[in-house]
Amino acid sequence: MSVNIKNLDALRSNFSKAPALTLKYLASATKAAIFEVEKQAIDSNFQFKTPRIKRTGMLSLSFAHGRRFERNGLRASIGPTVHYAPSVYFGTRSIRPNYYMDRIARAAEPNVDTHFEKAADLIVAALANT
């Protein structure tokens, strides 16, 4: 019995490129995910608990300065950079905690998932492409 696989050489070539292709698409999804979180921090989903008169907008705007990407693109982080951000999040003796990062992450999660699902689809399509 003999089995012939069409385009076997092309398939082997594509699999040899798999690490680079995977890195490319996952790094792109990681970057997009960070920007989704930033978008949620700036949008109305932030759900402030601080009275409007005390808000300056600096906390949400500081997320743009809190983006960090590792060289390989597979790890990234984002968070506010204003000095009082931990006090708002964890609270103080006179201020109740405001767990805004949790709400931002939950709001961004569906779009973040979509970016990684698209990356997986692109990886499979690129490997299957002959």
Kinemage of the C-alpha trace (Angstrom):
@kinemage 1
@onewidth
@group {chain A} dominant
@subgroup {mainchain}
@vectorlist {calphas} color= white
{ca met a 1} P 0.000 0.000 0.000
{ca ser a 2} L 1.276 3.443 -0.857
{ca val a 3} L -0.049 6.765 0.384
{ca asn a 4} L 0.732 9.937 -1.495
{ca ile a 5} L 0.213 13.256 0.201
{ca lys a 6} L -0.318 16.130 -2.191
{ca asn a 7} L 1.957 19.111 -1.642
{ca leu a 8} L 3.919 17.341 1.100
{ca asp a 9} L 7.015 19.432 0.418
{ca ala a 10} L 5.024 22.662 0.713
{ca leu a 11} L 3.401 21.414 3.914
{ca arg a 12} L 6.815 20.549 5.391
{ca ser a 13} L 8.093 23.969 4.403
{ca asn a 14} L 5.136 25.669 6.071
{ca phe a 15} L 5.595 23.670 9.276
{ca ser a 16} L 9.249 24.681 9.388
{ca lys a 17} L 8.022 28.281 9.349
{ca ala a 18} L 5.483 27.604 12.129
{ca pro a 19} L 7.416 29.203 15.018
{ca ala a 20} L 7.951 32.456 13.122
{ca leu a 21} L 4.358 32.560 11.859
{ca thr a 22} L 3.003 31.800 15.305
{ca leu a 23} L 5.140 34.505 16.892
{ca lys a 24} L 4.071 37.042 14.284
{ca tyr a 25} L 0.346 36.509 14.770
{ca leu a 26} L 0.423 36.084 18.544
{ca ala a 27} L 2.569 39.215 18.981
{ca ser a 28} L 0.051 41.137 16.901
{ca ala a 29} L -2.836 39.806 19.016
{ca thr a 30} L -0.970 40.675 22.225
{ca lys a 31} L -0.451 44.246 21.063
{ca ala a 32} L -4.090 44.563 20.025
{ca ala a 33} L -5.171 43.193 23.410
{ca ile a 34} L -3.231 45.868 25.277
{ca phe a 35} L -4.868 48.572 23.191
{ca glu a 36} L -8.293 47.033 23.914
{ca val a 37} L -7.618 47.366 27.637
{ca glu a 38} L -6.487 50.950 27.150
{ca lys a 39} L -9.627 51.692 25.152
{ca gln a 40} L -11.784 50.370 27.980
{ca ala a 41} L -9.851 52.471 30.506
{ca ile a 42} L -10.588 55.612 28.531
{ca asp a 43} L -14.167 54.760 27.516
{ca ser a 44} L -17.205 55.059 29.721
{ca asn a 45} L -16.745 51.479 30.932
{ca phe a 46} L -14.285 52.798 33.482
{ca gln a 47} L -17.167 53.216 35.969
{ca phe a 48} L -15.761 55.860 38.261
{ca lys a 49} L -16.791 55.833 41.876
{ca thr a 50} L -15.072 59.109 42.672
{ca pro a 51} L -17.432 62.099 42.715
{ca arg a 52} L -17.281 64.000 39.425
{ca ile a 53} L -16.005 67.169 41.099
{ca lys a 54} L -12.872 65.321 42.250
{ca arg a 55} L -12.089 63.713 38.859
{ca thr a 56} L -9.326 65.128 36.704
{ca gly a 57} L -9.262 62.423 34.002
{ca met a 58} L -5.553 61.890 34.601
{ca leu a 59} L -5.974 58.350 35.901
{ca ser a 60} L -7.633 57.047 32.747
{ca leu a 61} L -5.378 59.061 30.432
{ca ser a 62} L -2.265 57.756 32.188
{ca phe a 63} L -2.893 54.254 30.783
{ca ala a 64} L -1.388 55.448 27.484
{ca his a 65} L 1.923 55.929 29.307
{ca gly a 66} L 1.657 52.593 31.092
{ca arg a 67} L 1.967 50.317 28.052
{ca arg a 68} L 4.919 47.913 28.165
{ca phe a 69} L 5.830 45.388 25.439
{ca glu a 70} L 8.599 42.807 25.629
{ca arg a 71} L 10.853 42.488 22.595
{ca asn a 72} L 9.425 39.175 21.411
{ca gly a 73} L 5.933 40.636 21.532
{ca leu a 74} L 4.427 37.775 23.513
{ca arg a 75} L 4.277 39.591 26.845
{ca ala a 76} L 2.852 42.994 27.532
{ca ser a 77} L 1.274 44.939 30.341
{ca ile a 78} L -0.694 48.094 30.856
{ca gly a 79} L -1.688 50.109 33.869
{ca pro a 80} L -2.102 53.672 35.048
{ca thr a 81} L 1.024 55.678 35.780
{ca val a 82} L -0.295 58.474 37.971
{ca his a 83} L 1.169 58.349 41.472
{ca tyr a 84} L -2.214 58.045 43.178
{ca ala a 85} L -3.451 55.038 41.136
{ca pro a 86} L -2.684 52.490 43.890
{ca ser a 87} L -4.544 54.618 46.434
{ca val a 88} L -7.620 54.692 44.226
{ca tyr a 89} L -7.443 50.959 43.525
{ca phe a 90} L -6.606 49.669 47.001
{ca gly a 91} L -8.179 52.529 48.932
{ca thr a 92} L -6.895 54.412 51.940
{ca arg a 93} L -8.208 55.059 55.408
{ca ser a 94} L -10.541 57.687 54.014
{ca ile a 95} L -11.240 56.249 50.537
{ca arg a 96} L -12.927 52.939 49.783
{ca pro a 97} L -11.144 50.648 47.276
{ca asn a 98} L -12.148 51.077 43.638
{ca tyr a 99} L -11.185 47.893 41.783
{ca tyr a 100} L -11.267 49.590 38.388
{ca met a 101} L -8.647 47.307 36.792
{ca asp a 102} L -10.904 44.301 37.355
{ca arg a 103} L -13.830 46.039 35.634
{ca ile a 104} L -11.640 47.231 32.771
{ca ala a 105} L -10.250 43.723 32.231
{ca arg a 106} L -13.748 42.174 32.247
{ca ala a 107} L -15.008 44.762 29.757
{ca ala a 108} L -12.032 44.211 27.425
{ca glu a 109} L -12.100 40.410 27.637
{ca pro a 110} L -14.506 39.670 24.746
{ca asn a 111} L -12.497 41.812 22.313
{ca val a 112} L -9.191 40.438 23.592
{ca asp a 113} L -10.496 36.898 23.060
{ca thr a 114} L -11.523 37.831 19.523
{ca his a 115} L -8.003 39.054 18.692
{ca phe a 116} L -6.474 35.777 19.844
{ca glu a 117} L -9.109 33.686 18.053
{ca lys a 118} L -8.337 35.554 14.831
{ca ala a 119} L -4.616 34.994 15.404
{ca ala a 120} L -5.200 31.249 15.803
{ca asp a 121} L -7.253 31.186 12.601
{ca leu a 122} L -4.526 33.069 10.723
{ca ile a 123} L -1.846 30.701 11.996
{ca val a 124} L -3.806 27.639 10.871
{ca ala a 125} L -4.594 29.243 7.509
{ca ala a 126} L -0.946 30.197 6.955
{ca leu a 127} L 0.236 26.672 7.777
{ca ala a 128} L -2.381 25.094 5.528
{ca asn a 129} L -1.693 27.478 2.654
{ca thr a 130} L 0.281 25.756 -0.073
